[in-house]
């Protein structure tokens, strides 16, 4: 991939043009992978039981602390995004994936923390409950960070999109053991209130994505092991990759 030249020093100081910078650096990705297949990898607990090697040689999109799984598999993502407010706490893990050299879409407000990498595409998100088909106008983080991966995959023209690790059924964290992610120490504190909110908002966000996928003629298949989402048709990664 060619090196992308950003006004990093300006962005690091907090000057990011939502219309100009975001649009300029997102437009080259529009339909870049038209009608190619991609696996979009969530960080649910089912990832522990997902045959990750099946995705080697495939396009795959991952997020946040996905590097926690690297000691247990030879698979590595080909695309990455990080829009989390946990950047400072997860910096080593985030750097480990960025330093693979893969295209990495990162929240511009964390530029000073992340540092300047030639493969980072600085982006921005919004909290509104709407799905923007044109990702150059912003990314939707409402629901979960994983929604950004789906939105970007659609924008890039991937079809079909296969979901793995999108579990749902969020639970509070007790005794610092996280039941919601593939790593027990992924998040140290999730309250009952947070878990209830996620369980309410997460499927609503996926219904927004479903409306966009249907309108664009994009097939999305949920191959998550024992996943809770009901809007997507189900699939099995063994059969998909056979």
N, C-alpha and C positions, 0 to 999 in steps of 0.2 A: 504494500500500500504506500502511496506517495505521502511524504511528510506534509502535514497541514500547518500552515503558518497562521498563528493566532496573535493578536495583540495581548500577549499573556500579562505583561506588566500592568496594562490598563485594566484587564479583567480582574487581576489579583487585588487591585486597589478598589474594586467595587463598581467599575464602570462597564456594564454589559448592556449593549443595545438589544433589547428584546426583539424589536422588529428587524434590525439590521444584522447584528451578529448571529442571532439564532437562525434567521432565514438563510443567510449566506452559507452557513456551515451545515445546514440540514438539507438544502435542495439537492446537492450531489447524491444523496442517498435515496431519493425518490425513485421507486421501482428499480433499484439497482439489481435486485435479485428476483426479477419478475418470474413467477410461477416455479420457483425453486422451493424445495421442502426445507423446513427448519424445525428443530426441537427447541421449545422455549422452556427453560428449566427453572422451576420455582425451588424454594428452599425448605419445603415441607418434610416432615419426618419420614415419609415414604421413600425419599431419595436414598435412605440407607438400604432399601431392598430393591432399588431400581438397577437393572443391569446397565450401568453407565457406559460400558465398553461398546454397547450397541450403537452409541451415537458417535463413535470415533469415525472420522471421515465424512460426517454430516455437518451441515450448518447447525449451530446451537447458540442460544442466547442465554446468558446467566447474569446474576445480579449479586451485589453486596458481598456477603461473606462466603461465597461459593468455594473459595480456596480452602476452606476447612475440610472439604471432601477430597482434595488432591492426594493426600497420603494413601487413600484407599482405592484409587483408580488411575488408569493411564489417560482417561478422557480429560480433555480440556475444552472449554468453550471457544467458539470462534468470534463471538461478539459479547460485549459486556456493557452493563449500565450500572450507575451508582447515583441514586438521587436521595440517599438516606441522610438524616440528621445525625446519624451515629458515626459519621466519618472519623472523628477524632479517636473514638474508642476502637474502631475497626481498621485503623490506618494500615497496619502491617498486612492484614488480610487483603485489603483493597489493592495495595501496591503489588502484592504477589500476582494478582490477575492482570492488572494494567501492564506489569513488566513482562507479560507474555508477548507483548507487542501487538495484541489484537485491537481492533477498533473499540474504543471505550467511551461511552457517552456518560458524561459526568456533570453533576450540578455545578454551575459556574460559581456559586457562592462558596464553594469549598476549594477554589483554585489555590488559595494561599496554603491551605493544609495539604492538598494532594501534591502540588508541585507541577512543573512544566514537563509534559511528555508529548512527543510528536504524534502519538497515536490516540491522544485524548481529544474528543470533540465536546467542547463545553456547551451545555444545553440548559434549559430552564423548564420548570413545571408549574402547573396551576392546581389549586385545590377544588375548583368548581366541579360539580357533578355533571360533567358533559364530556363527550368523546369527540376530540378534534381529529378528523381524518387527515388533515394537513399538519404533520408533526412540526413543520417549520413555524407554526403559530403557538407551539407549546405542547407539553406532555402532561398527561393526567396521572398524578400520583394518588388520587383518591382511591381507596380500596386497599391498595398495597403497592409497594415498589414494583412488584411483578407485573402490574398492569402496564407499566412503561415499556417493558419488553414486548408485550403483545402489540401495543400501539406502534412501536417502532418496526416490528416485524411486518405489520400490515402496510405501513408507509413504504417500506422497502420492497413491497410486492411479493413477499413470500407467500406461497400457496402450494400445499397445505401447511398449516401451523399445528404442530403436535405439542401438547402440554404434558409435562411430567413434573412431579413434585408440587402440584397445586392442590394441596390436601384440604384446607379449610378445617371446620370443626375446632376452632381455636379454644384453648383452655388457659386458665391462669397458671403462672409459674409458681411452683411450690418448692421450697428448699433449694432454690436456684437451679432446678433441673427443668429445662425447657422441653415440653412435650410437643411443641408446634413446629419444630425445625429438626433437620437431620443431625444437628449437633446439640448435645445436652446443654451446653453453655452458650448457645447462640444469643439468647436474650436472658438476662438475669432477673428481670422484673416485668411481669405482665399481670396486671390486676384483673379481678373479676369484671370490673367495669370496662377495661380495655378489651378483654376477650369478647364480651357481649357486643361491644361496638363493632369490632372486626367481623364478628359473625353476622351482624346486620348489614354492614356496608359492603363487605367483600362480594357476596353474590350479586348485589345491585350493580356494582362496578362491572362485573362480568356480563350482566344483561346488557349494559351499554355497549360493551365490546361485541356482543352477539349481534346487536342491531347493525353495527358498523360492518362486521364481517359479512352478514347476509346482504347488505346493500352493495358491498364491493365484490360479492361472489367468491369470497375466500372461505375455504373449508378449514374449520378448527376442530381438532379431535382431542379429547381429553384422555390421555393414556396414563394418568396418575393412578397408582395402585390404591384402591379403596378411596378414591377421591369423592368429595361431597357435592361437587358442582353438578347441577341437573340440566343446565341450558345447552351444554355441548354434547354431541354424540361421543360415546365411549369407544376406546380402542385399547389394544394391548401392544406394548412396545415390541414384544417378540414377533407378533404377526406383522407389524408395520415394517420391521427391519429384516424380515425373513428373505 
